[in-house]
Every structure is written in C-alpha cells, then in structure tokens.
Amino acid sequence: MRDVCIIGIGQTPIGEEWELSLRQMASRAVRAAAADAGIEKPDALFVGNMMAARLSDQAHLGALIADYAGWRGIEAATVEAACASGGAAMMAAVRAVGSGEVDIAAVCGVEKMTEATSAEVVSGLATAADADYEVAHGVTFVGLNALIMQRYMHEYQIPHENFGIFSLNAHQNAVNNPNAMFRRAISAEVYNEAPMIAPPVNLYDSSPICDGSAAVILAPLELARRMPDIRPVRVLASASATDCLNLAERHDLLALEAARLSAQKAYARAGVGPQDIDLFEVHDAFSIMAALSLEAGGFAPRGQGTCFARDEGIGITGRLPISTMGGLKARGHPVGATGVYEIVDLATQLRGEAGANQVRDARIGMTQNIGGTGATVITHILATA
C-alpha cells in the first residue's frame, strides 16, 4: 500500500442554509478543496451521505455532485453508514489511493436537514437504529442515547452536571470557528438549567439539526511531495469496526465496543498508542458519546470519561484537546458530512492553520466517526508529513 496524504481541504459554514441546495453546498466544498490542492479534477469522488434520498428525494449523489462540480466523467459513488457515512467515504478513498487504483481522490460529506420537518428528520435519524426491535416500538434516536446516559450515570454514580464540561469546551472552541453554527460560549449554569429533551439528555447534551458540506483531496505522499505549495497531512491509519444496532443485544451497553476495536486497529496500523495522540476530534453528537469515546480510545478508564475531561483537560491547552473547532455540539452535526468535517478540522490543526484554536505542537491526531449508537465506528489517525 502507498502512503496516502491529504493535499486539500474545503468546507461550507454549518447552519440553516435555506438558499443553498444539497448539490450547491457539496460543489462549493469540493471546489474549495480542489483549489486548496491546486488540482483541476480528481480521478474519483467518494460522497458520504445518510439521508438525501429520504429528506431531499435525491439519491445518486456521486454522479450528481461530480457533474455539478465540473467533473463529469470521473468515477463517483455514494457511501452510507448512518452518521459515520463521511468517515466511511474517507476510508474508501484512502483505500483507493493507497492501492494505486487512483492517484487523486476527492471525499465529500454532505447533508441537508433543515428544509424537512422535525418529524421527518427524527424519523430519518431513527433509521440508524434497529427498525424491527427499536424503532417499531417508538424509540427515538435521542431516546436511545438517553438510555445509555442514564445507565452510565447509575452504574458509575456520575451526576448529570459532570457532563457539562463537554458542552462548555465545544462552545468555547466554536467561538473562533467562522464555519461553526453556534459561535457563543456557555456557562455551567446555562448547561445545568437547559431544558430536557429526553432525560437525562438536555438541550446542550445534544447536537443540532443543520446543513453543511466538507471535502478533502487525497493523493499518494510521493506525488504530494512533488507538488508546489502543498502542506500534506499523512493518513497513518483508517480503520472501522461494528457492533449490533439493537442496544438490547449488546454484550455491554457501556463499552462502545466498535469504538474500542476500530481504535485498536488504527493504533496498530499507525504504530502509535493513546499516549501519542496530541488531539482527538470526538463524535460528540451526545455528551455520553464523548465520555464513552475517551474510554474506548484508551484515554480514560471505564466510568472515568468525565473525570478525565475535568482533571486532565480537554481544552485547547489541556492534556488531550477535543472538539477543537466546536465539535458536533457547537460546530454542528450535518450527519453524513460530520466525518469529513472532523478530518478537515484535524488537518487544519496539523497544518498549523487553526488560529486562536491552534493546539501547540500538534503532530498526531485522531478522529472517530460514529454511526448510530455505536454500531459503526470509523477511526482515522493523521500526522504532519
């Protein structure tokens, strides 16, 4: 396998993009990434998306976006893995370039959610759960995460306010991100007094419904080093693992086993361990997932995710900065695009271009993109070239 690197990144601001269609958002992101890489056209395009067919009545996104971006004729396909679709598209592109099948690959994550009704979005998100054994009984996606969080709080005797550190950190970091949806800091008091959505998940424990698109351009490292004005970011590892969709059938509700397995695979392929990671872009769609990801990734013992965040520090100057540009909570969570936004945020850090949010001496970073309540987890480890 060839060494693969990121040579270009692009994104659109996350929010309620009423005036932009799905194809317009996606084409803006991929064109920005291509311009950043200094290329005209990639050999292939991999699109991560979860709900376009359901919410926008539009499937066949690979060909659609390739055409609208001015890349008609290239290989293009859509990848779906629920909320991990962006990470899955990235992994497919890494394999394509690494194998030598293509030299230049574009990855685009895109999702348009705000033009649908709340009921349609809730129903669409629920497709990431088990249709026969969970959704058919009326459970919602936020309800499933509330069950996990409730069990975690009971099992480890963790008070709800301990989870607030994840929201406070994300919102603080989003202040300096011009592409974030919520660019305002919050206090512990605001977090603690927020209305409940599905107890114990409150408004600030949950990421927002939003629109957005992000893109990266991949190339072999040896080719990138011959390209002028390129600051490549190496892909050290791209790994995936799965668990059952139905929470009731999991061996351990609080283990987030797919996150643990994908992290272990990624560490082995990259030749690093948790102690080598300088920053971690977590999939903090819900506060409980941030805590479980820290534990599954080997950064904190079981039941100690919130304690690690408090004691070791997850802010920009902490032991392990997470959600450095706002994360899913404050940057936003356009589900099929999120995994690519995570990659863009991490690449921005490793290129030293994060401005006020720059993590000092960042050399190796990790992202985790979670599908559903943890049935698919994709881990990427990136490094300065």
N, C-alpha and C positions, 0 to 999 in steps of 0.2 A: 504493500500500500504506500502511496505517495503521501508526503506531509502536506496537509491542507491548511490554508490560512484564509482569513477574511481580508479583503482588499478594499471593500467599500461598504458604507452603511448609509441608510436613509430612513426617514420616518415622517409621519404626519402628526400634528398635535392630536391628542386624545380628547374627546369630548362629544358633544351632540352636534354632529356635522350634518345639519339639515340640508345644506346647499351642495353637498358632495355625494355622488353616487358611490357605490362599492367599487366600481371599476375606476372611477376617478381617483379615489383615495389610494388604491393599490398602484395605479400607474404613477402617481406622484412619488410614492415611496420607492418604487423600483428605479425610476428615472434618477431620483436623488442619489441612490446607492450606486448606480452605474456612473453617474457624473463624478462621484467621490472616488470611484475606482479608475476613472479615466478610460472606460470602455464604451463601445457603441452598442454591442449586442452580446449577450451570453449564449452559450451553446444549449443551455437548458434552464427551465424555470420550474421551481417546486413551490406550490402555493399551499399554505396552511390555513384552513378554514373549517369552522364547525357547523354554522347554521344558515349559510346563504340560501341553500335550497329551501329551507323552511321559512325563513323570515323575509327573504328578498325574492323568492321564486326564481332563483338563479343558481344553477349548477354549472358544471363545465368551466370552472373558473380559470384553469390553466390556459386554455386557448383564448378565452375572453381577455384576460389581462395581458397575455403576450401580444395579442393583436392591438389592444388599446395603447400599449407601451411602445408600439412601433417595432415589435419583434416578431412579426408574423413569419411563420415557417420554422421556428425553433421547436425543440422538444418541450412539452409542458404538461404538467399534471397536478391534480389537487390531492392533498394528503389530509386525512381526517383521523383524529384520535381524541375527540372531545376537546376539552380545554388544553390538551397537550398537542394540538394539531400543529402549532407553529414549531415546537421542538421536534416533532416528527418530520416535518418538511425539511428542517435544518439537517437532521440526521440522514435523510435520504440524499440530500445534496452533498454532504460530506462523503458519503459512500461513493457517489457517482464520480466526484472529482478524485478521491483517493484511489479508486480502482483504475483510473485512467480512461474511463468511458467518456468523460467530457473534461475539457480544460477549464472552462469558465461556467459557473453555475450561479443562478440567482435564486434567492429564497425570499418569498414574500408571505407575510402573515397579514390577513385582513379580516375584519368583522364589522358589520353594520347592524346595530341592535336597536338604536333609539327610535327608528321610524315604525317599529312594531309596537303593539300594545303590551302592557305589562304581563297580561295573561299569556300572550304568545311567547314572550321571552322566557317566562317562568316555565312554560311547557317545553320550550326548546332546550333550555338548560337541563331539564329533567331527563332528557334523552341520554345524558351521560351516566345516568343511574340504570338499575335493572328494571326494565319495563314491566316484566311479569311479577316480580317479587317485591318491588319497592314502589314504583310509580303507580301501579294499578291499585295500590292501597291508599293513595292520596298523599304520599310523602313528597315534599318539595326538596330541591337541592339544598337550600339553606337549612331546611329541617334536618337533613341528613348530617350536615356539618354541626348543627346544634346538638344532635345526639352524641356525636364524637366528643365535642367540647364538654358536654355535661358529664359524660363518663370520665373524661380526663380530670375534671375538677373534683369529682367524687373519689376517684382512685388515688390521686396524689394529694388531695386536700389543698388544692390551689384555689385561692379566691379569685373571683372574676376580675378584679381590678389589676391583678398581676399581668393580664394580657394587654393592658393599655399601652405598655412600652412599645409594642409593635406598631400600633397606630400612631403614637406620638412621633416615633422615629420616621415612619413613612411620610407623614405630613410635613415634618420639618425638612426632609430632603426634597420634597416636591416643590418647596418654595423657590428653589433655584433651578428648577427644570422648566424651561419655557414650553415644553411639549406635554406637561402634566395637566390632568383635568382639574385637580384641586390644589392650587398653589397657595395654601394657607396652613399655618401651624395650628395645632390644637393643644389644649391643656389637659392635664389629668382629670380636672373637674368636668370639662366638656365630655371627655370619654365616659366617665362614670355616670353621668346624667343623661347620656344618649338614650333615645327610645329603643326598646327591644323589638327585634324583627321576629325571631324565634328563640326564646330564652334557652341558653344564656347568650346567644349571638345578638349584639346590639348593632346600631347603625354603623359604628366605627369598627366593628369586627368584620364587616363585610365590604367587599369591593363593589364599585358601581357598575351599572349598565352603561355602555358607551360605544363609540365608534373609533376606529383607528386602523392604521396600516404601517408596518415596518418592514424593512428589507435589508438583506446583506448580499454581497457578491463574494463568491469563493473562487480560489484558484490554487494550483499547486505552489508550494513555497518556492521552488526553484524558479518558476515563472515570475512570481511576485517580486523576487529579488532583482529581476532584470527590468522591472517597470519603474520609470522615474516618478519621484514624488509620492511613492506609496509607503505607508507605515503598516506593514502586515501584522496581523494578530494571529498567532498559531492556534489551531484546534488540536489540543493534546488528546482529547477523548470525546466520544459521542456514544452514549450508552442508554439502553432502555430496558425496562422490566415491567412486569404486570402482576396484578392481583385480581381477585374476583370482584365483580361490580357490586354484588349484594353484600352489604355490611354484615348481615346476619351469618354469612357463611365464612367470614374471615377467621383465621386461627386466633388472631389477636387484634382487637379493634384499635388499639393504640400504638401498634408497631409501625405503621406505614411501611409495610414490607417491601413494596415495589420501589420506594424511595431509597431504602437501605440497599437493596440489590443493585439498582442502577448506579448508585454512588460507589459501591464497592467495585463494580465493573469499570467505572470511569477512573477511579483511583489506580486500579491495576494497569489499565491501558496507558495512563498518563505517567505512571511511575512516581506518583506523589501520594500523600495522605492528607487527612484533615488539617494537620499541623502546618501544611504548606500553603493552604488556601488563604489569600490575602483579603478576599471579599466574596460574598455569596449573594447572588440575586435569587431570593426565595420566591416561591409561588404562594404569596400571602393573600390568596383570594379570601380566606378567612383567617382570623388570628390563630386559631387552633392549628391550621396547616403550617404556619410559620414555626410554632413550637415543635410540632412533630417532625418537620424537616430538619431542624437543627439537631434533633436527637437521632434521626435516621441517618443523617450525614456524618455522624460520629463526632459532632462538635460538643454535645452535651449528653450526660447520662439520661436514661429514661426518666421522665417525670420532672426533669430539671431544665427544660427549654426556656421557660420564663425566667428562671433564676439565672441561667447563663446570660440571657439578654440583659438582665439588670446588673449582674456582677461583673461580667467580662466586657460588656459594652458592644452594642450593635450599631452605634452611630458612626459617622464618618471617621472619627479618631479612635474608635473602640477596637477591641481585640479582633472582632470579626464584623466589619461593616456589612449590613444587609439592606436591601431595598434602597440602594444608594441614590437613585433618581426618583424615588417615590413609591416604587413597588406597585403591586396591583391595587392596593388600597387607595393611594393618592395619585399616582401617575394614571392609573386606570387599568381596566381588565377587559379589553375587547377580545373575547375568549380565544378565538382561533389565531389571533395575532400576537397574543401575550408572549409566547415562547420566543418569538423573533424580537419583540421589544426587549426582552431580557438579554438576548445576545447583543443587541445594539447598545444597551446600557453598559454591559460589561466591556465591550470593545471600546466604547468611549472612554472608560476608565483606564484601560490598558494602553490606549493611545495618549493618555495624559491630557484629555480634552474635556474633562468634566467640570472645569471651572471651580466655583466655590465648593462643589461637592467632591472634588478630586481626593481620592484615597491616596495618601502619601506612599510612595514606593510600591505601588500595586504592580505585581508581576504575574501572579497566577490567580485566576478567579473561576468561580463555578456558578452555573445556573441549574435550577431544577424547574421543569415544567410538568405540572400535574394534571392528568386527565381524570375528570370525575372526582370521586372522593379518595382517589389514590389507586385506581385500577390500572392506570398507565402513568409511569413516571419516566421522564427523559432527562438525563444529566449530561451537561456539557462542561468541559474544563478547557479554558482558554489561557494563553500566556503571551507575554510580549515576545516578539520574534528576535 
